[in-house]
Amino acid sequence: MSKIKDILRLRFDAGLSLRDISKCCSVGPATVSEILSRFSTSGLSWPLPDETSDTELEKAVYKGKNSSRLKRQPDIALMHQELKRKGMTKLLLWQEYRDLDTATAYGYTQFCEHYQT
């Protein structure tokens, strides 16, 4: 069962508070609150129909939110070559990467994390 279903079940069936749900599911209370508010605006109702898959539920709850799966991967080999040039920094490379398409670009921290891996 997905964490989203667990959170919904604990809230609507068990009537637990946000803090208690966050402890049970090992997520922060803000995450629980966000999932519950997204669920309330998703058009779905509890209990969910039996045929609702975890993937369908996730798409309904997170519709409109940019998923990291949709992000454009930076060219690591090119980054490595460019960073050898004098005066070139990760920040400059990230700004160039972001300027190509900001909607599909990673933030600076994630950009740097991808370079390290």
Z-matrix of the N, CA and C atoms (Angstrom, degrees):
N
C 1 1.455
C 2 1.532 1 108.39
N 3 1.314 2 116.18 1 140.26
C 4 1.459 3 120.06 2 -177.76
C 5 1.526 4 110.81 3 -76.27
N 6 1.325 5 115.40 4 160.77
C 7 1.472 6 120.45 5 178.18
C 8 1.519 7 110.40 6 -62.29
N 9 1.339 8 116.92 7 -34.97
C 10 1.459 9 119.54 8 179.60
C 11 1.517 10 109.95 9 -61.89
N 12 1.329 11 116.97 10 -46.35
C 13 1.467 12 119.86 11 178.80
C 14 1.520 13 110.81 12 -64.09
N 15 1.326 14 116.73 13 -39.28
C 16 1.466 15 120.07 14 177.30
C 17 1.521 16 110.80 15 -59.64
N 18 1.322 17 116.48 16 -45.90
C 19 1.464 18 120.96 17 -179.28
C 20 1.522 19 110.30 18 -62.80
N 21 1.321 20 116.83 19 -44.87
C 22 1.464 21 120.33 20 179.86
C 23 1.529 22 111.40 21 -64.22
N 24 1.326 23 116.30 22 -42.77
C 25 1.465 24 120.53 23 -179.95
C 26 1.530 25 110.86 24 -62.89
N 27 1.343 26 115.93 25 -44.63
C 28 1.464 27 119.11 26 -179.27
C 29 1.528 28 111.99 27 -66.49
N 30 1.319 29 116.77 28 -32.18
C 31 1.463 30 119.69 29 -179.93
C 32 1.528 31 111.53 30 -77.26
N 33 1.342 32 116.51 31 -51.21
C 34 1.464 33 119.89 32 -171.72
C 35 1.524 34 114.04 33 -86.94
N 36 1.331 35 118.35 34 -33.98
C 37 1.462 36 120.12 35 179.75
C 38 1.526 37 111.98 36 -89.17
N 39 1.329 38 116.45 37 -43.38
C 40 1.465 39 120.12 38 -176.68
C 41 1.524 40 112.46 39 -93.21
N 42 1.331 41 118.06 40 -18.59
C 43 1.459 42 121.42 41 178.89
C 44 1.519 43 114.67 42 68.72
N 45 1.326 44 117.32 43 28.42
C 46 1.464 45 120.92 44 -178.69
C 47 1.522 46 111.38 45 -75.25
N 48 1.323 47 115.74 46 157.41
C 49 1.464 48 121.86 47 176.62
C 50 1.525 49 109.65 48 -77.05
N 51 1.328 50 116.25 49 166.42
C 52 1.462 51 120.93 50 178.65
C 53 1.526 52 111.07 51 -58.60
N 54 1.319 53 115.57 52 -42.57
C 55 1.465 54 119.98 53 -178.82
C 56 1.534 55 111.28 54 -64.46
N 57 1.333 56 117.10 55 -42.78
C 58 1.469 57 120.19 56 179.21
C 59 1.530 58 111.07 57 -66.30
N 60 1.334 59 116.35 58 -39.65
C 61 1.470 60 119.97 59 177.75
C 62 1.517 61 110.07 60 -63.20
N 63 1.343 62 116.62 61 -41.94
C 64 1.458 63 119.23 62 -178.60
C 65 1.525 64 111.34 63 -63.50
N 66 1.326 65 116.87 64 -35.88
C 67 1.472 66 119.61 65 177.03
C 68 1.522 67 111.32 66 -68.24
N 69 1.327 68 116.32 67 -42.92
C 70 1.470 69 120.30 68 -178.98
C 71 1.529 70 112.48 69 -64.66
N 72 1.320 71 116.76 70 -37.17
C 73 1.467 72 121.20 71 -174.40
C 74 1.529 73 113.37 72 -98.88
N 75 1.325 74 116.62 73 -1.48
C 76 1.469 75 121.79 74 -179.45
C 77 1.529 76 112.42 75 57.68
N 78 1.323 77 115.56 76 44.13
C 79 1.466 78 122.14 77 173.34
C 80 1.521 79 107.80 78 -131.45
N 81 1.300 80 116.92 79 163.45
C 82 1.451 81 120.76 80 -179.84
C 83 1.519 82 112.45 81 -73.18
N 84 1.338 83 117.45 82 153.65
C 85 1.463 84 120.66 83 178.27
C 86 1.529 85 112.33 84 -60.18
N 87 1.323 86 117.90 85 -32.40
C 88 1.466 87 120.80 86 178.35
C 89 1.530 88 110.52 87 -65.28
N 90 1.321 89 116.83 88 -36.65
C 91 1.464 90 121.15 89 177.69
C 92 1.518 91 110.21 90 -65.90
N 93 1.319 92 116.70 91 -43.36
C 94 1.465 93 121.12 92 177.84
C 95 1.523 94 109.58 93 -60.32
N 96 1.315 95 116.59 94 -46.37
C 97 1.456 96 121.32 95 -179.95
C 98 1.527 97 111.21 96 -61.24
N 99 1.329 98 116.56 97 -43.10
C 100 1.466 99 120.10 98 179.75
C 101 1.519 100 111.10 99 -63.38
N 102 1.324 101 117.48 100 -44.37
C 103 1.465 102 120.66 101 -179.57
C 104 1.518 103 110.53 102 -63.22
N 105 1.326 104 117.34 103 -42.62
C 106 1.460 105 120.26 104 179.70
C 107 1.529 106 111.89 105 -65.52
N 108 1.320 107 117.10 106 -40.10
C 109 1.468 108 118.58 107 179.34
C 110 1.523 109 110.90 108 -70.92
N 111 1.322 110 117.58 109 -37.56
C 112 1.466 111 120.34 110 176.52
C 113 1.531 112 110.61 111 -65.16
N 114 1.330 113 116.29 112 -38.48
C 115 1.460 114 120.03 113 178.51
C 116 1.527 115 110.50 114 -63.15
N 117 1.332 116 116.84 115 -41.50
C 118 1.462 117 119.96 116 -178.17
C 119 1.530 118 112.13 117 -65.36
N 120 1.340 119 117.40 118 -26.92
C 121 1.467 120 120.31 119 178.11
C 122 1.528 121 113.20 120 -96.58
N 123 1.321 122 117.05 121 0.86
C 124 1.469 123 120.68 122 -175.90
C 125 1.522 124 113.20 123 -80.60
N 126 1.316 125 117.37 124 -16.13
C 127 1.461 126 119.94 125 -176.96
C 128 1.515 127 113.05 126 90.01
N 129 1.325 128 117.42 127 -3.78
C 130 1.461 129 121.45 128 177.14
C 131 1.525 130 109.50 129 -87.88
N 132 1.312 131 115.43 130 159.75
C 133 1.461 132 119.03 131 176.45
C 134 1.524 133 109.27 132 -131.26
N 135 1.318 134 114.76 133 157.92
C 136 1.462 135 121.29 134 179.07
C 137 1.505 136 108.23 135 -100.96
N 138 1.293 137 120.27 136 136.92
C 139 1.466 138 128.82 137 1.28
C 140 1.527 139 110.64 138 -75.08
N 141 1.298 140 114.70 139 151.14
C 142 1.454 141 121.20 140 179.57
C 143 1.520 142 109.72 141 -73.30
N 144 1.321 143 117.45 142 148.00
C 145 1.469 144 118.87 143 173.13
C 146 1.525 145 110.47 144 -59.53
N 147 1.312 146 117.06 145 146.89
C 148 1.469 147 121.42 146 -177.26
C 149 1.523 148 113.24 147 -58.86
N 150 1.329 149 116.75 148 -29.86
C 151 1.462 150 119.37 149 -176.80
C 152 1.534 151 113.42 150 -82.30
N 153 1.332 152 118.49 151 -0.26
C 154 1.461 153 121.67 152 179.55
C 155 1.530 154 109.91 153 -73.54
N 156 1.330 155 115.09 154 117.91
C 157 1.469 156 119.40 155 179.86
C 158 1.526 157 109.73 156 -85.12
N 159 1.327 158 115.97 157 165.69
C 160 1.457 159 121.02 158 177.72
C 161 1.526 160 110.94 159 -62.30
N 162 1.324 161 115.99 160 -36.99
C 163 1.460 162 120.42 161 179.90
C 164 1.523 163 110.91 162 -66.07
N 165 1.323 164 117.45 163 -43.99
C 166 1.467 165 121.49 164 178.58
C 167 1.526 166 110.73 165 -62.94
N 168 1.314 167 116.24 166 -41.38
C 169 1.460 168 120.67 167 179.20
C 170 1.523 169 110.41 168 -63.63
N 171 1.330 170 116.84 169 -44.92
C 172 1.461 171 120.50 170 179.89
C 173 1.528 172 110.90 171 -62.42
N 174 1.330 173 117.06 172 -42.06
C 175 1.465 174 120.38 173 178.96
C 176 1.520 175 111.41 174 -63.91
N 177 1.330 176 117.12 175 -39.32
C 178 1.461 177 120.84 176 -179.66
C 179 1.526 178 111.43 177 -68.66
N 180 1.329 179 116.21 178 -41.87
C 181 1.462 180 120.30 179 -177.66
C 182 1.522 181 111.03 180 -72.60
N 183 1.316 182 117.09 181 -38.68
C 184 1.463 183 120.60 182 -175.65
C 185 1.524 184 113.36 183 -104.47
N 186 1.333 185 118.00 184 22.27
C 187 1.461 186 119.02 185 179.23
C 188 1.530 187 109.25 186 -63.32
N 189 1.312 188 115.13 187 140.39
C 190 1.456 189 120.31 188 -179.73
C 191 1.517 190 113.83 189 84.36
N 192 1.306 191 117.55 190 -10.98
C 193 1.459 192 119.90 191 178.65
C 194 1.522 193 108.11 192 -94.35
N 195 1.323 194 115.71 193 129.24
C 196 1.464 195 120.67 194 179.75
C 197 1.517 196 109.84 195 -65.31
N 198 1.288 197 115.87 196 121.54
C 199 1.458 198 120.62 197 178.28
C 200 1.517 199 109.57 198 -90.21
N 201 1.327 200 116.34 199 147.48
C 202 1.460 201 119.09 200 179.72
C 203 1.530 202 111.08 201 -64.24
N 204 1.334 203 117.23 202 -19.54
C 205 1.456 204 119.70 203 177.41
C 206 1.524 205 111.34 204 -67.24
N 207 1.329 206 116.69 205 -21.63
C 208 1.452 207 121.11 206 -179.12
C 209 1.522 208 112.25 207 -92.69
N 210 1.295 209 117.65 208 0.35
C 211 1.460 210 121.42 209 -177.59
C 212 1.526 211 110.45 210 -77.54
N 213 1.300 212 114.74 211 147.16
C 214 1.457 213 122.62 212 179.36
C 215 1.525 214 108.71 213 -82.14
N 216 1.316 215 116.77 214 127.61
C 217 1.463 216 121.63 215 -178.41
C 218 1.525 217 110.44 216 -75.52
N 219 1.334 218 117.83 217 135.50
C 220 1.463 219 119.63 218 175.53
C 221 1.528 220 110.63 219 -71.65
N 222 1.307 221 116.20 220 152.63
C 223 1.469 222 122.41 221 178.42
C 224 1.528 223 108.18 222 -82.75
N 225 1.308 224 116.46 223 97.85
C 226 1.463 225 122.41 224 -174.01
C 227 1.530 226 111.59 225 -64.53
N 228 1.323 227 117.32 226 -41.59
C 229 1.470 228 120.32 227 -179.70
C 230 1.530 229 110.44 228 -62.44
N 231 1.317 230 116.64 229 -43.31
C 232 1.459 231 120.43 230 178.14
C 233 1.526 232 110.80 231 -64.82
N 234 1.336 233 116.63 232 -41.21
C 235 1.467 234 120.14 233 177.93
C 236 1.527 235 110.69 234 -58.75
N 237 1.313 236 115.52 235 -44.94
C 238 1.463 237 120.58 236 -178.65
C 239 1.539 238 110.50 237 -59.33
N 240 1.330 239 116.38 238 -44.30
C 241 1.468 240 120.65 239 179.28
C 242 1.529 241 111.47 240 -66.30
N 243 1.332 242 115.67 241 -43.77
C 244 1.463 243 119.93 242 -178.04
C 245 1.531 244 112.45 243 -65.54
N 246 1.328 245 116.75 244 -35.47
C 247 1.467 246 120.07 245 -178.59
C 248 1.528 247 112.35 246 -68.90
N 249 1.316 248 117.72 247 -15.03
C 250 1.462 249 121.06 248 176.50
C 251 1.525 250 111.30 249 -75.10
N 252 1.339 251 116.31 250 -20.00
C 253 1.468 252 120.15 251 -179.47
C 254 1.522 253 110.42 252 -73.37
N 255 1.309 254 115.79 253 144.99
C 256 1.457 255 121.71 254 -179.61
C 257 1.535 256 109.79 255 -65.55
N 258 1.328 257 115.42 256 132.07
C 259 1.460 258 121.07 257 177.62
C 260 1.516 259 114.93 258 85.49
N 261 1.320 260 118.43 259 -6.75
C 262 1.466 261 121.37 260 -179.68
C 263 1.520 262 109.14 261 -83.25
N 264 1.321 263 116.36 262 135.45
C 265 1.470 264 121.70 263 179.49
C 266 1.519 265 109.60 264 -127.91
N 267 1.317 266 115.37 265 164.30
C 268 1.463 267 119.90 266 175.78
C 269 1.525 268 110.52 267 -62.38
N 270 1.319 269 116.38 268 -36.27
C 271 1.459 270 120.17 269 179.87
C 272 1.528 271 111.07 270 -61.70
N 273 1.317 272 117.35 271 -44.00
C 274 1.469 273 120.45 272 178.02
C 275 1.528 274 111.24 273 -63.88
N 276 1.333 275 116.16 274 -43.29
C 277 1.463 276 119.91 275 177.93
C 278 1.522 277 111.32 276 -61.86
N 279 1.327 278 115.91 277 -41.40
C 280 1.461 279 119.85 278 179.55
C 281 1.528 280 110.68 279 -64.47
N 282 1.327 281 117.85 280 -41.38
C 283 1.462 282 120.97 281 179.25
C 284 1.530 283 111.04 282 -61.60
N 285 1.335 284 116.54 283 -40.73
C 286 1.464 285 119.94 284 176.85
C 287 1.528 286 110.57 285 -65.47
N 288 1.322 287 116.61 286 -43.82
C 289 1.466 288 122.82 287 178.82
C 290 1.531 289 110.07 288 -60.54
N 291 1.314 290 116.86 289 -45.85
C 292 1.462 291 122.53 290 -177.93
C 293 1.526 292 111.00 291 -67.00
N 294 1.321 293 117.34 292 -37.48
C 295 1.463 294 120.97 293 -177.55
C 296 1.529 295 112.60 294 -64.94
N 297 1.325 296 118.15 295 -23.63
C 298 1.465 297 120.52 296 178.24
C 299 1.521 298 111.59 297 -64.18
N 300 1.326 299 117.56 298 -42.20
C 301 1.471 300 122.18 299 177.95
C 302 1.525 301 108.17 300 -166.64
N 303 1.316 302 116.52 301 100.02
C 304 1.465 303 120.36 302 -174.80
C 305 1.529 304 112.64 303 -66.23
N 306 1.331 305 117.90 304 -28.54
C 307 1.467 306 120.27 305 -177.49
C 308 1.519 307 112.60 306 -66.96
N 309 1.333 308 117.40 307 -30.88
C 310 1.470 309 120.15 308 -177.45
C 311 1.523 310 112.77 309 -107.13
N 312 1.320 311 116.92 310 7.29
C 313 1.462 312 120.23 311 -177.06
C 314 1.522 313 111.36 312 -90.52
N 315 1.325 314 115.34 313 145.69
C 316 1.453 315 121.35 314 172.48
C 317 1.518 316 109.38 315 -71.66
N 318 1.333 317 116.09 316 157.21
C 319 1.446 318 120.81 317 169.41
C 320 1.524 319 109.01 318 -71.76
N 321 1.318 320 115.79 319 169.62
C 322 1.465 321 120.03 320 -174.33
C 323 1.537 322 112.75 321 -59.02
N 324 1.323 323 116.70 322 -44.54
C 325 1.468 324 120.06 323 -177.83
C 326 1.521 325 111.42 324 -61.66
N 327 1.337 326 117.63 325 -47.31
C 328 1.454 327 120.60 326 179.07
C 329 1.524 328 111.35 327 -65.60
N 330 1.318 329 116.17 328 -36.61
C 331 1.469 330 121.15 329 176.80
C 332 1.528 331 109.88 330 -57.44
N 333 1.322 332 116.60 331 -47.83
C 334 1.468 333 121.53 332 178.76
C 335 1.521 334 111.73 333 -65.15
N 336 1.328 335 116.83 334 -37.85
C 337 1.471 336 120.16 335 179.12
C 338 1.524 337 110.91 336 -63.81
N 339 1.321 338 117.10 337 -39.34
C 340 1.467 339 120.33 338 178.21
C 341 1.522 340 110.75 339 -65.80
N 342 1.310 341 116.60 340 -33.90
C 343 1.476 342 119.49 341 179.06
C 344 1.534 343 110.16 342 -67.52
N 345 1.326 344 117.76 343 -35.77
C 346 1.468 345 121.39 344 -178.06
C 347 1.514 346 112.17 345 -70.94
N 348 1.323 347 118.88 346 -27.96
C 349 1.466 348 120.98 347 -176.65
C 350 1.490 349 112.92 348 -86.56
